[in-house]
Amino acid sequence: MKLINIGFGNMVNAERIIAIISPESAPIKRIVQVCKENGTLIDATHGRRTRAVIITDCDQVILTYLQAETVANRLDEEKDYEEDDEDA
């Protein structure tokens, strides 16, 4: 299990991530609202502005203050690290 830091010491299982999305569009805002009503929303922004929405395969939606590109780069770094370990 590989964990990705999404800020403030919060971690997400990299294997469960389906998508990392910007929260600007109306469909994503609706998804966030529905998840909030259902109790499946995790707010990891610590009161800051939401800059990325992480959707997982277990129907959890996670809000983070980090930009989507930053989270994606951290995910790519994890994958690069895994590939280096397999080569050894």
PDB file of N, CA, C and O in Angstrom:
ATOM      1  N   MET A   1       0.854  -1.173   0.000  1.00  0.00           N
ATOM      2  CA  MET A   1       0.000   0.000   0.000  1.00  0.00           C
ATOM      3  C   MET A   1       0.901   1.238   0.000  1.00  0.00           C
ATOM      4  O   MET A   1       1.756   1.395   0.871  1.00  0.00           O
ATOM      5  N   LYS A   2       0.700   2.098  -0.973  1.00  0.00           N
ATOM      6  CA  LYS A   2       1.451   3.343  -1.093  1.00  0.00           C
ATOM      7  C   LYS A   2       0.544   4.506  -0.722  1.00  0.00           C
ATOM      8  O   LYS A   2      -0.591   4.587  -1.192  1.00  0.00           O
ATOM      9  N   LEU A   3       1.039   5.403   0.114  1.00  0.00           N
ATOM     10  CA  LEU A   3       0.264   6.543   0.570  1.00  0.00           C
ATOM     11  C   LEU A   3       0.787   7.826  -0.068  1.00  0.00           C
ATOM     12  O   LEU A   3       1.995   8.011  -0.215  1.00  0.00           O
ATOM     13  N   ILE A   4      -0.135   8.704  -0.442  1.00  0.00           N
ATOM     14  CA  ILE A   4       0.190   9.999  -1.034  1.00  0.00           C
ATOM     15  C   ILE A   4      -0.191  11.084  -0.036  1.00  0.00           C
ATOM     16  O   ILE A   4      -1.314  11.099   0.468  1.00  0.00           O
ATOM     17  N   ASN A   5       0.731  11.988   0.250  1.00  0.00           N
ATOM     18  CA  ASN A   5       0.467  13.102   1.156  1.00  0.00           C
ATOM     19  C   ASN A   5      -0.378  14.142   0.426  1.00  0.00           C
ATOM     20  O   ASN A   5       0.006  14.627  -0.638  1.00  0.00           O
ATOM     21  N   ILE A   6      -1.533  14.483   1.004  1.00  0.00           N
ATOM     22  CA  ILE A   6      -2.404  15.493   0.388  1.00  0.00           C
ATOM     23  C   ILE A   6      -2.459  16.762   1.228  1.00  0.00           C
ATOM     24  O   ILE A   6      -3.372  17.574   1.075  1.00  0.00           O
ATOM     25  N   GLY A   7      -1.497  16.929   2.099  1.00  0.00           N
ATOM     26  CA  GLY A   7      -1.389  18.146   2.889  1.00  0.00           C
ATOM     27  C   GLY A   7      -1.814  17.979   4.326  1.00  0.00           C
ATOM     28  O   GLY A   7      -2.708  17.192   4.638  1.00  0.00           O
ATOM     29  N   PHE A   8      -1.162  18.732   5.207  1.00  0.00           N
ATOM     30  CA  PHE A   8      -1.437  18.729   6.646  1.00  0.00           C
ATOM     31  C   PHE A   8      -1.306  17.339   7.257  1.00  0.00           C
ATOM     32  O   PHE A   8      -2.003  17.022   8.221  1.00  0.00           O
ATOM     33  N   GLY A   9      -0.427  16.512   6.712  1.00  0.00           N
ATOM     34  CA  GLY A   9      -0.212  15.176   7.247  1.00  0.00           C
ATOM     35  C   GLY A   9      -1.283  14.172   6.861  1.00  0.00           C
ATOM     36  O   GLY A   9      -1.264  13.044   7.353  1.00  0.00           O
ATOM     37  N   ASN A  10      -2.201  14.542   6.010  1.00  0.00           N
ATOM     38  CA  ASN A  10      -3.247  13.628   5.557  1.00  0.00           C
ATOM     39  C   ASN A  10      -2.721  12.788   4.402  1.00  0.00           C
ATOM     40  O   ASN A  10      -2.032  13.295   3.517  1.00  0.00           O
ATOM     41  N   MET A  11      -3.047  11.516   4.415  1.00  0.00           N
ATOM     42  CA  MET A  11      -2.564  10.592   3.400  1.00  0.00           C
ATOM     43  C   MET A  11      -3.728   9.861   2.745  1.00  0.00           C
ATOM     44  O   MET A  11      -4.764   9.622   3.366  1.00  0.00           O
ATOM     45  N   VAL A  12      -3.531   9.507   1.460  1.00  0.00           N
ATOM     46  CA  VAL A  12      -4.532   8.764   0.702  1.00  0.00           C
ATOM     47  C   VAL A  12      -3.835   7.554   0.092  1.00  0.00           C
ATOM     48  O   VAL A  12      -2.701   7.651  -0.378  1.00  0.00           O
ATOM     49  N   ASN A  13      -4.514   6.429   0.103  1.00  0.00           N
ATOM     50  CA  ASN A  13      -3.994   5.215  -0.521  1.00  0.00           C
ATOM     51  C   ASN A  13      -3.953   5.425  -2.037  1.00  0.00           C
ATOM     52  O   ASN A  13      -4.994   5.618  -2.664  1.00  0.00           O
ATOM     53  N   ALA A  14      -2.770   5.389  -2.619  1.00  0.00           N
ATOM     54  CA  ALA A  14      -2.594   5.663  -4.051  1.00  0.00           C
ATOM     55  C   ALA A  14      -3.315   4.640  -4.920  1.00  0.00           C
ATOM     56  O   ALA A  14      -3.732   4.962  -6.033  1.00  0.00           O
ATOM     57  N   GLU A  15      -3.467   3.430  -4.437  1.00  0.00           N
ATOM     58  CA  GLU A  15      -4.109   2.369  -5.215  1.00  0.00           C
ATOM     59  C   GLU A  15      -5.620   2.561  -5.323  1.00  0.00           C
ATOM     60  O   GLU A  15      -6.256   1.954  -6.185  1.00  0.00           O
ATOM     61  N   ARG A  16      -6.202   3.394  -4.462  1.00  0.00           N
ATOM     62  CA  ARG A  16      -7.655   3.605  -4.460  1.00  0.00           C
ATOM     63  C   ARG A  16      -8.092   4.813  -5.278  1.00  0.00           C
ATOM     64  O   ARG A  16      -9.287   5.005  -5.502  1.00  0.00           O
ATOM     65  N   ILE A  17      -7.138   5.637  -5.731  1.00  0.00           N
ATOM     66  CA  ILE A  17      -7.476   6.855  -6.455  1.00  0.00           C
ATOM     67  C   ILE A  17      -7.913   6.536  -7.877  1.00  0.00           C
ATOM     68  O   ILE A  17      -7.210   5.841  -8.611  1.00  0.00           O
ATOM     69  N   ILE A  18      -9.084   7.051  -8.262  1.00  0.00           N
ATOM     70  CA  ILE A  18      -9.585   6.922  -9.629  1.00  0.00           C
ATOM     71  C   ILE A  18      -9.278   8.189 -10.411  1.00  0.00           C
ATOM     72  O   ILE A  18      -8.808   8.121 -11.547  1.00  0.00           O
ATOM     73  N   ALA A  19      -9.544   9.363  -9.800  1.00  0.00           N
ATOM     74  CA  ALA A  19      -9.374  10.627 -10.518  1.00  0.00           C
ATOM     75  C   ALA A  19      -8.989  11.735  -9.555  1.00  0.00           C
ATOM     76  O   ALA A  19      -9.350  11.724  -8.378  1.00  0.00           O
ATOM     77  N   ILE A  20      -8.238  12.700 -10.098  1.00  0.00           N
ATOM     78  CA  ILE A  20      -7.892  13.924  -9.386  1.00  0.00           C
ATOM     79  C   ILE A  20      -8.391  15.062 -10.271  1.00  0.00           C
ATOM     80  O   ILE A  20      -7.912  15.239 -11.391  1.00  0.00           O
ATOM     81  N   ILE A  21      -9.354  15.832  -9.768  1.00  0.00           N
ATOM     82  CA  ILE A  21     -10.090  16.766 -10.609  1.00  0.00           C
ATOM     83  C   ILE A  21     -10.094  18.154  -9.985  1.00  0.00           C
ATOM     84  O   ILE A  21     -10.064  18.299  -8.763  1.00  0.00           O
ATOM     85  N   SER A  22     -10.133  19.172 -10.837  1.00  0.00           N
ATOM     86  CA  SER A  22     -10.327  20.544 -10.387  1.00  0.00           C
ATOM     87  C   SER A  22     -11.788  20.714  -9.962  1.00  0.00           C
ATOM     88  O   SER A  22     -12.677  20.167 -10.614  1.00  0.00           O
ATOM     89  N   PRO A  23     -12.053  21.453  -8.891  1.00  0.00           N
ATOM     90  CA  PRO A  23     -13.430  21.566  -8.377  1.00  0.00           C
ATOM     91  C   PRO A  23     -14.280  22.639  -9.048  1.00  0.00           C
ATOM     92  O   PRO A  23     -15.360  22.955  -8.548  1.00  0.00           O
ATOM     93  N   GLU A  24     -13.834  23.201 -10.153  1.00  0.00           N
ATOM     94  CA  GLU A  24     -14.501  24.354 -10.748  1.00  0.00           C
ATOM     95  C   GLU A  24     -15.802  24.034 -11.485  1.00  0.00           C
ATOM     96  O   GLU A  24     -16.705  24.870 -11.506  1.00  0.00           O
ATOM     97  N   SER A  25     -15.924  22.868 -12.080  1.00  0.00           N
ATOM     98  CA  SER A  25     -17.082  22.596 -12.939  1.00  0.00           C
ATOM     99  C   SER A  25     -18.339  22.264 -12.133  1.00  0.00           C
ATOM    100  O   SER A  25     -18.266  21.790 -10.999  1.00  0.00           O
ATOM    101  N   ALA A  26     -19.468  22.521 -12.737  1.00  0.00           N
ATOM    102  CA  ALA A  26     -20.756  22.267 -12.080  1.00  0.00           C
ATOM    103  C   ALA A  26     -20.971  20.785 -11.755  1.00  0.00           C
ATOM    104  O   ALA A  26     -21.468  20.483 -10.670  1.00  0.00           O
ATOM    105  N   PRO A  27     -20.618  19.840 -12.650  1.00  0.00           N
ATOM    106  CA  PRO A  27     -20.815  18.430 -12.284  1.00  0.00           C
ATOM    107  C   PRO A  27     -20.010  18.004 -11.054  1.00  0.00           C
ATOM    108  O   PRO A  27     -20.488  17.217 -10.238  1.00  0.00           O
ATOM    109  N   ILE A  28     -18.801  18.522 -10.928  1.00  0.00           N
ATOM    110  CA  ILE A  28     -17.982  18.178  -9.756  1.00  0.00           C
ATOM    111  C   ILE A  28     -18.576  18.807  -8.502  1.00  0.00           C
ATOM    112  O   ILE A  28     -18.571  18.188  -7.438  1.00  0.00           O
ATOM    113  N   LYS A  29     -19.083  20.019  -8.614  1.00  0.00           N
ATOM    114  CA  LYS A  29     -19.743  20.654  -7.468  1.00  0.00           C
ATOM    115  C   LYS A  29     -20.953  19.846  -7.026  1.00  0.00           C
ATOM    116  O   LYS A  29     -21.213  19.726  -5.829  1.00  0.00           O
ATOM    117  N   ARG A  30     -21.700  19.287  -7.987  1.00  0.00           N
ATOM    118  CA  ARG A  30     -22.854  18.441  -7.646  1.00  0.00           C
ATOM    119  C   ARG A  30     -22.396  17.157  -6.962  1.00  0.00           C
ATOM    120  O   ARG A  30     -23.006  16.723  -5.985  1.00  0.00           O
ATOM    121  N   ILE A  31     -21.333  16.549  -7.467  1.00  0.00           N
ATOM    122  CA  ILE A  31     -20.805  15.323  -6.848  1.00  0.00           C
ATOM    123  C   ILE A  31     -20.396  15.593  -5.407  1.00  0.00           C
ATOM    124  O   ILE A  31     -20.706  14.806  -4.513  1.00  0.00           O
ATOM    125  N   VAL A  32     -19.700  16.705  -5.179  1.00  0.00           N
ATOM    126  CA  VAL A  32     -19.275  17.076  -3.827  1.00  0.00           C
ATOM    127  C   VAL A  32     -20.490  17.283  -2.930  1.00  0.00           C
ATOM    128  O   VAL A  32     -20.488  16.827  -1.787  1.00  0.00           O
ATOM    129  N   GLN A  33     -21.520  17.957  -3.418  1.00  0.00           N
ATOM    130  CA  GLN A  33     -22.724  18.205  -2.620  1.00  0.00           C
ATOM    131  C   GLN A  33     -23.448  16.903  -2.272  1.00  0.00           C
ATOM    132  O   GLN A  33     -23.892  16.719  -1.139  1.00  0.00           O
ATOM    133  N   VAL A  34     -23.565  16.010  -3.242  1.00  0.00           N
ATOM    134  CA  VAL A  34     -24.220  14.715  -2.991  1.00  0.00           C
ATOM    135  C   VAL A  34     -23.434  13.910  -1.956  1.00  0.00           C
ATOM    136  O   VAL A  34     -24.020  13.302  -1.060  1.00  0.00           O
ATOM    137  N   CYS A  35     -22.115  13.908  -2.080  1.00  0.00           N
ATOM    138  CA  CYS A  35     -21.292  13.174  -1.118  1.00  0.00           C
ATOM    139  C   CYS A  35     -21.386  13.781   0.280  1.00  0.00           C
ATOM    140  O   CYS A  35     -21.357  13.060   1.277  1.00  0.00           O
ATOM    141  N   LYS A  36     -21.495  15.085   0.348  1.00  0.00           N
ATOM    142  CA  LYS A  36     -21.658  15.748   1.643  1.00  0.00           C
ATOM    143  C   LYS A  36     -22.960  15.306   2.296  1.00  0.00           C
ATOM    144  O   LYS A  36     -23.001  15.030   3.495  1.00  0.00           O
ATOM    145  N   GLU A  37     -24.027  15.241   1.498  1.00  0.00           N
ATOM    146  CA  GLU A  37     -25.328  14.808   2.019  1.00  0.00           C
ATOM    147  C   GLU A  37     -25.308  13.340   2.436  1.00  0.00           C
ATOM    148  O   GLU A  37     -25.947  12.967   3.420  1.00  0.00           O
ATOM    149  N   ASN A  38     -24.572  12.495   1.687  1.00  0.00           N
ATOM    150  CA  ASN A  38     -24.508  11.060   1.980  1.00  0.00           C
ATOM    151  C   ASN A  38     -23.508  10.722   3.084  1.00  0.00           C
ATOM    152  O   ASN A  38     -23.518   9.606   3.603  1.00  0.00           O
ATOM    153  N   GLY A  39     -22.653  11.664   3.444  1.00  0.00           N
ATOM    154  CA  GLY A  39     -21.653  11.400   4.479  1.00  0.00           C
ATOM    155  C   GLY A  39     -20.405  10.713   3.954  1.00  0.00           C
ATOM    156  O   GLY A  39     -19.653  10.133   4.737  1.00  0.00           O
ATOM    157  N   THR A  40     -20.163  10.761   2.652  1.00  0.00           N
ATOM    158  CA  THR A  40     -18.987  10.117   2.079  1.00  0.00           C
ATOM    159  C   THR A  40     -17.929  11.135   1.642  1.00  0.00           C
ATOM    160  O   THR A  40     -17.002  10.789   0.909  1.00  0.00           O
ATOM    161  N   LEU A  41     -18.062  12.375   2.085  1.00  0.00           N
ATOM    162  CA  LEU A  41     -17.110  13.431   1.752  1.00  0.00           C
ATOM    163  C   LEU A  41     -16.077  13.556   2.867  1.00  0.00           C
ATOM    164  O   LEU A  41     -16.426  13.585   4.047  1.00  0.00           O
ATOM    165  N   ILE A  42     -14.816  13.629   2.488  1.00  0.00           N
ATOM    166  CA  ILE A  42     -13.730  13.860   3.438  1.00  0.00           C
ATOM    167  C   ILE A  42     -13.109  15.206   3.091  1.00  0.00           C
ATOM    168  O   ILE A  42     -12.569  15.383   2.000  1.00  0.00           O
ATOM    169  N   ASP A  43     -13.186  16.148   4.015  1.00  0.00           N
ATOM    170  CA  ASP A  43     -12.649  17.487   3.783  1.00  0.00           C
ATOM    171  C   ASP A  43     -11.288  17.594   4.457  1.00  0.00           C
ATOM    172  O   ASP A  43     -11.199  17.696   5.680  1.00  0.00           O
ATOM    173  N   ALA A  44     -10.221  17.569   3.648  1.00  0.00           N
ATOM    174  CA  ALA A  44      -8.853  17.662   4.162  1.00  0.00           C
ATOM    175  C   ALA A  44      -8.242  19.023   3.856  1.00  0.00           C
ATOM    176  O   ALA A  44      -7.022  19.149   3.752  1.00  0.00           O
ATOM    177  N   THR A  45      -9.088  20.047   3.710  1.00  0.00           N
ATOM    178  CA  THR A  45      -8.600  21.381   3.373  1.00  0.00           C
ATOM    179  C   THR A  45      -8.190  22.192   4.602  1.00  0.00           C
ATOM    180  O   THR A  45      -7.441  23.162   4.478  1.00  0.00           O
ATOM    181  N   HIS A  46      -8.671  21.807   5.785  1.00  0.00           N
ATOM    182  CA  HIS A  46      -8.407  22.534   7.026  1.00  0.00           C
ATOM    183  C   HIS A  46      -8.819  23.996   6.900  1.00  0.00           C
ATOM    184  O   HIS A  46      -8.119  24.892   7.373  1.00  0.00           O
ATOM    185  N   GLY A  47      -9.961  24.227   6.257  1.00  0.00           N
ATOM    186  CA  GLY A  47     -10.514  25.561   6.150  1.00  0.00           C
ATOM    187  C   GLY A  47      -9.986  26.394   4.987  1.00  0.00           C
ATOM    188  O   GLY A  47     -10.400  27.538   4.802  1.00  0.00           O
ATOM    189  N   ARG A  48      -9.096  25.837   4.225  1.00  0.00           N
ATOM    190  CA  ARG A  48      -8.567  26.565   3.066  1.00  0.00           C
ATOM    191  C   ARG A  48      -9.429  26.305   1.841  1.00  0.00           C
ATOM    192  O   ARG A  48     -10.328  25.464   1.859  1.00  0.00           O
ATOM    193  N   ARG A  49      -9.137  27.040   0.783  1.00  0.00           N
ATOM    194  CA  ARG A  49      -9.879  26.903  -0.468  1.00  0.00           C
ATOM    195  C   ARG A  49      -9.604  25.539  -1.106  1.00  0.00           C
ATOM    196  O   ARG A  49      -8.456  25.098  -1.161  1.00  0.00           O
ATOM    197  N   THR A  50     -10.650  24.878  -1.584  1.00  0.00           N
ATOM    198  CA  THR A  50     -10.506  23.586  -2.248  1.00  0.00           C
ATOM    199  C   THR A  50      -9.930  23.798  -3.649  1.00  0.00           C
ATOM    200  O   THR A  50     -10.479  24.557  -4.449  1.00  0.00           O
ATOM    201  N   ARG A  51      -8.820  23.118  -3.934  1.00  0.00           N
ATOM    202  CA  ARG A  51      -8.189  23.248  -5.242  1.00  0.00           C
ATOM    203  C   ARG A  51      -8.155  21.942  -6.013  1.00  0.00           C
ATOM    204  O   ARG A  51      -7.863  21.932  -7.209  1.00  0.00           O
ATOM    205  N   ALA A  52      -8.455  20.831  -5.332  1.00  0.00           N
ATOM    206  CA  ALA A  52      -8.513  19.542  -6.024  1.00  0.00           C
ATOM    207  C   ALA A  52      -9.509  18.636  -5.328  1.00  0.00           C
ATOM    208  O   ALA A  52      -9.681  18.685  -4.110  1.00  0.00           O
ATOM    209  N   VAL A  53     -10.160  17.807  -6.131  1.00  0.00           N
ATOM    210  CA  VAL A  53     -11.107  16.810  -5.633  1.00  0.00           C
ATOM    211  C   VAL A  53     -10.562  15.455  -6.049  1.00  0.00           C
ATOM    212  O   VAL A  53     -10.280  15.222  -7.224  1.00  0.00           O
ATOM    213  N   ILE A  54     -10.415  14.558  -5.073  1.00  0.00           N
ATOM    214  CA  ILE A  54      -9.915  13.211  -5.333  1.00  0.00           C
ATOM    215  C   ILE A  54     -11.087  12.249  -5.221  1.00  0.00           C
ATOM    216  O   ILE A  54     -11.777  12.211  -4.203  1.00  0.00           O
ATOM    217  N   ILE A  55     -11.304  11.477  -6.270  1.00  0.00           N
ATOM    218  CA  ILE A  55     -12.376  10.485  -6.276  1.00  0.00           C
ATOM    219  C   ILE A  55     -11.732   9.105  -6.147  1.00  0.00           C
ATOM    220  O   ILE A  55     -10.782   8.780  -6.860  1.00  0.00           O
ATOM    221  N   THR A  56     -12.266   8.300  -5.226  1.00  0.00           N
ATOM    222  CA  THR A  56     -11.705   6.975  -4.980  1.00  0.00           C
ATOM    223  C   THR A  56     -12.666   5.889  -5.449  1.00  0.00           C
ATOM    224  O   THR A  56     -13.834   6.153  -5.735  1.00  0.00           O
ATOM    225  N   ASP A  57     -12.157   4.673  -5.520  1.00  0.00           N
ATOM    226  CA  ASP A  57     -12.970   3.552  -5.994  1.00  0.00           C
ATOM    227  C   ASP A  57     -13.940   3.031  -4.929  1.00  0.00           C
ATOM    228  O   ASP A  57     -14.757   2.157  -5.221  1.00  0.00           O
ATOM    229  N   CYS A  58     -13.865   3.546  -3.716  1.00  0.00           N
ATOM    230  CA  CYS A  58     -14.778   3.118  -2.650  1.00  0.00           C
ATOM    231  C   CYS A  58     -15.833   4.185  -2.373  1.00  0.00           C
ATOM    232  O   CYS A  58     -16.352   4.279  -1.261  1.00  0.00           O
ATOM    233  N   ASP A  59     -16.149   4.996  -3.398  1.00  0.00           N
ATOM    234  CA  ASP A  59     -17.186   6.026  -3.337  1.00  0.00           C
ATOM    235  C   ASP A  59     -16.913   7.113  -2.302  1.00  0.00           C
ATOM    236  O   ASP A  59     -17.846   7.760  -1.826  1.00  0.00           O
ATOM    237  N   GLN A  60     -15.661   7.318  -1.955  1.00  0.00           N
ATOM    238  CA  GLN A  60     -15.270   8.428  -1.097  1.00  0.00           C
ATOM    239  C   GLN A  60     -14.778   9.565  -1.981  1.00  0.00           C
ATOM    240  O   GLN A  60     -14.110   9.327  -2.987  1.00  0.00           O
ATOM    241  N   VAL A  61     -15.099  10.775  -1.618  1.00  0.00           N
ATOM    242  CA  VAL A  61     -14.612  11.962  -2.311  1.00  0.00           C
ATOM    243  C   VAL A  61     -13.830  12.776  -1.296  1.00  0.00           C
ATOM    244  O   VAL A  61     -14.319  13.056  -0.202  1.00  0.00           O
ATOM    245  N   ILE A  62     -12.604  13.157  -1.666  1.00  0.00           N
ATOM    246  CA  ILE A  62     -11.701  13.845  -0.755  1.00  0.00           C
ATOM    247  C   ILE A  62     -11.390  15.223  -1.321  1.00  0.00           C
ATOM    248  O   ILE A  62     -11.040  15.357  -2.494  1.00  0.00           O
ATOM    249  N   LEU A  63     -11.518  16.246  -0.482  1.00  0.00           N
ATOM    250  CA  LEU A  63     -11.183  17.610  -0.874  1.00  0.00           C
ATOM    251  C   LEU A  63      -9.811  17.956  -0.305  1.00  0.00           C
ATOM    252  O   LEU A  63      -9.518  17.638   0.848  1.00  0.00           O
ATOM    253  N   THR A  64      -8.971  18.604  -1.104  1.00  0.00           N
ATOM    254  CA  THR A  64      -7.664  19.035  -0.638  1.00  0.00           C
ATOM    255  C   THR A  64      -7.370  20.443  -1.118  1.00  0.00           C
ATOM    256  O   THR A  64      -7.911  20.890  -2.129  1.00  0.00           O
ATOM    257  N   TYR A  65      -6.509  21.139  -0.386  1.00  0.00           N
ATOM    258  CA  TYR A  65      -6.135  22.494  -0.768  1.00  0.00           C
ATOM    259  C   TYR A  65      -5.017  22.496  -1.804  1.00  0.00           C
ATOM    260  O   TYR A  65      -4.732  23.537  -2.396  1.00  0.00           O
ATOM    261  N   LEU A  66      -4.378  21.347  -2.034  1.00  0.00           N
ATOM    262  CA  LEU A  66      -3.313  21.263  -3.031  1.00  0.00           C
ATOM    263  C   LEU A  66      -3.901  21.291  -4.437  1.00  0.00           C
ATOM    264  O   LEU A  66      -5.025  20.839  -4.656  1.00  0.00           O
ATOM    265  N   GLN A  67      -3.141  21.823  -5.383  1.00  0.00           N
ATOM    266  CA  GLN A  67      -3.572  21.824  -6.774  1.00  0.00           C
ATOM    267  C   GLN A  67      -3.596  20.395  -7.301  1.00  0.00           C
ATOM    268  O   GLN A  67      -2.834  19.546  -6.838  1.00  0.00           O
ATOM    269  N   ALA A  68      -4.463  20.131  -8.264  1.00  0.00           N
ATOM    270  CA  ALA A  68      -4.581  18.798  -8.853  1.00  0.00           C
ATOM    271  C   ALA A  68      -3.244  18.342  -9.438  1.00  0.00           C
ATOM    272  O   ALA A  68      -2.884  17.170  -9.329  1.00  0.00           O
ATOM    273  N   GLU A  69      -2.509  19.266 -10.057  1.00  0.00           N
ATOM    274  CA  GLU A  69      -1.217  18.924 -10.654  1.00  0.00           C
ATOM    275  C   GLU A  69      -0.210  18.477  -9.591  1.00  0.00           C
ATOM    276  O   GLU A  69       0.588  17.569  -9.826  1.00  0.00           O
ATOM    277  N   THR A  70      -0.253  19.117  -8.431  1.00  0.00           N
ATOM    278  CA  THR A  70       0.661  18.757  -7.343  1.00  0.00           C
ATOM    279  C   THR A  70       0.381  17.345  -6.849  1.00  0.00           C
ATOM    280  O   THR A  70       1.306  16.559  -6.646  1.00  0.00           O
ATOM    281  N   VAL A  71      -0.889  17.025  -6.657  1.00  0.00           N
ATOM    282  CA  VAL A  71      -1.258  15.682  -6.206  1.00  0.00           C
ATOM    283  C   VAL A  71      -0.879  14.656  -7.272  1.00  0.00           C
ATOM    284  O   VAL A  71      -0.364  13.586  -6.949  1.00  0.00           O
ATOM    285  N   ALA A  72      -1.129  14.976  -8.530  1.00  0.00           N
ATOM    286  CA  ALA A  72      -0.782  14.060  -9.624  1.00  0.00           C
ATOM    287  C   ALA A  72       0.722  13.839  -9.696  1.00  0.00           C
ATOM    288  O   ALA A  72       1.170  12.716  -9.930  1.00  0.00           O
ATOM    289  N   ASN A  73       1.509  14.892  -9.498  1.00  0.00           N
ATOM    290  CA  ASN A  73       2.963  14.740  -9.503  1.00  0.00           C
ATOM    291  C   ASN A  73       3.434  13.854  -8.361  1.00  0.00           C
ATOM    292  O   ASN A  73       4.347  13.048  -8.540  1.00  0.00           O
ATOM    293  N   ARG A  74       2.825  13.992  -7.195  1.00  0.00           N
ATOM    294  CA  ARG A  74       3.188  13.130  -6.062  1.00  0.00           C
ATOM    295  C   ARG A  74       2.818  11.688  -6.349  1.00  0.00           C
ATOM    296  O   ARG A  74       3.530  10.768  -5.946  1.00  0.00           O
ATOM    297  N   LEU A  75       1.716  11.488  -7.039  1.00  0.00           N
ATOM    298  CA  LEU A  75       1.309  10.137  -7.424  1.00  0.00           C
ATOM    299  C   LEU A  75       2.301   9.555  -8.426  1.00  0.00           C
ATOM    300  O   LEU A  75       2.672   8.386  -8.320  1.00  0.00           O
ATOM    301  N   ASP A  76       2.733  10.356  -9.395  1.00  0.00           N
ATOM    302  CA  ASP A  76       3.722   9.903 -10.376  1.00  0.00           C
ATOM    303  C   ASP A  76       5.053   9.593  -9.717  1.00  0.00           C
ATOM    304  O   ASP A  76       5.710   8.623 -10.095  1.00  0.00           O
ATOM    305  N   GLU A  77       5.472  10.397  -8.736  1.00  0.00           N
ATOM    306  CA  GLU A  77       6.721  10.140  -8.024  1.00  0.00           C
ATOM    307  C   GLU A  77       6.656   8.794  -7.317  1.00  0.00           C
ATOM    308  O   GLU A  77       7.644   8.060  -7.299  1.00  0.00           O
ATOM    309  N   GLU A  78       5.505   8.459  -6.732  1.00  0.00           N
ATOM    310  CA  GLU A  78       5.334   7.168  -6.081  1.00  0.00           C
ATOM    311  C   GLU A  78       5.492   6.035  -7.084  1.00  0.00           C
ATOM    312  O   GLU A  78       6.143   5.031  -6.795  1.00  0.00           O
ATOM    313  N   LYS A  79       4.894   6.194  -8.269  1.00  0.00           N
ATOM    314  CA  LYS A  79       4.990   5.156  -9.290  1.00  0.00           C
ATOM    315  C   LYS A  79       6.427   4.991  -9.771  1.00  0.00           C
ATOM    316  O   LYS A  79       6.885   3.866  -9.971  1.00  0.00           O
ATOM    317  N   ASP A  80       7.144   6.102  -9.958  1.00  0.00           N
ATOM    318  CA  ASP A  80       8.545   6.033 -10.355  1.00  0.00           C
ATOM    319  C   ASP A  80       9.365   5.315  -9.298  1.00  0.00           C
ATOM    320  O   ASP A  80      10.246   4.518  -9.623  1.00  0.00           O
ATOM    321  N   TYR A  81       9.076   5.596  -8.029  1.00  0.00           N
ATOM    322  CA  TYR A  81       9.782   4.964  -6.930  1.00  0.00           C
ATOM    323  C   TYR A  81       9.521   3.461  -6.920  1.00  0.00           C
ATOM    324  O   TYR A  81      10.438   2.674  -6.683  1.00  0.00           O
ATOM    325  N   GLU A  82       8.267   3.054  -7.177  1.00  0.00           N
ATOM    326  CA  GLU A  82       7.920   1.636  -7.228  1.00  0.00           C
ATOM    327  C   GLU A  82       8.676   0.932  -8.345  1.00  0.00           C
ATOM    328  O   GLU A  82       9.194  -0.166  -8.142  1.00  0.00           O
ATOM    329  N   GLU A  83       8.747   1.550  -9.530  1.00  0.00           N
ATOM    330  CA  GLU A  83       9.430   0.938 -10.657  1.00  0.00           C
ATOM    331  C   GLU A  83      10.911   0.778 -10.382  1.00  0.00           C
ATOM    332  O   GLU A  83      11.500  -0.224 -10.789  1.00  0.00           O
ATOM    333  N   ASP A  84      11.539   1.741  -9.698  1.00  0.00           N
ATOM    334  CA  ASP A  84      12.945   1.636  -9.332  1.00  0.00           C
ATOM    335  C   ASP A  84      13.178   0.481  -8.383  1.00  0.00           C
ATOM    336  O   ASP A  84      14.186  -0.217  -8.486  1.00  0.00           O
ATOM    337  N   ASP A  85      12.244   0.271  -7.447  1.00  0.00           N
ATOM    338  CA  ASP A  85      12.364  -0.845  -6.497  1.00  0.00           C
ATOM    339  C   ASP A  85      12.260  -2.186  -7.202  1.00  0.00           C
ATOM    340  O   ASP A  85      12.947  -3.132  -6.819  1.00  0.00           O
ATOM    341  N   GLU A  86      11.416  -2.293  -8.226  1.00  0.00           N
ATOM    342  CA  GLU A  86      11.250  -3.544  -8.944  1.00  0.00           C
ATOM    343  C   GLU A  86      12.471  -3.882  -9.778  1.00  0.00           C
ATOM    344  O   GLU A  86      12.764  -5.059  -9.990  1.00  0.00           O
ATOM    345  N   ASP A  87      13.198  -2.861 -10.262  1.00  0.00           N
ATOM    346  CA  ASP A  87      14.395  -3.085 -11.069  1.00  0.00           C
ATOM    347  C   ASP A  87      15.545  -3.617 -10.229  1.00  0.00           C
ATOM    348  O   ASP A  87      16.424  -4.301 -10.752  1.00  0.00           O
ATOM    349  N   ALA A  88      15.553  -3.321  -8.955  1.00  0.00           N
ATOM    350  CA  ALA A  88      16.679  -3.716  -8.080  1.00  0.00           C
ATOM    351  C   ALA A  88      16.656  -5.180  -7.751  1.00  0.00           C
ATOM    352  O   ALA A  88      17.529  -5.665  -7.031  1.00  0.00           O
TER     353      ALA A  88
END
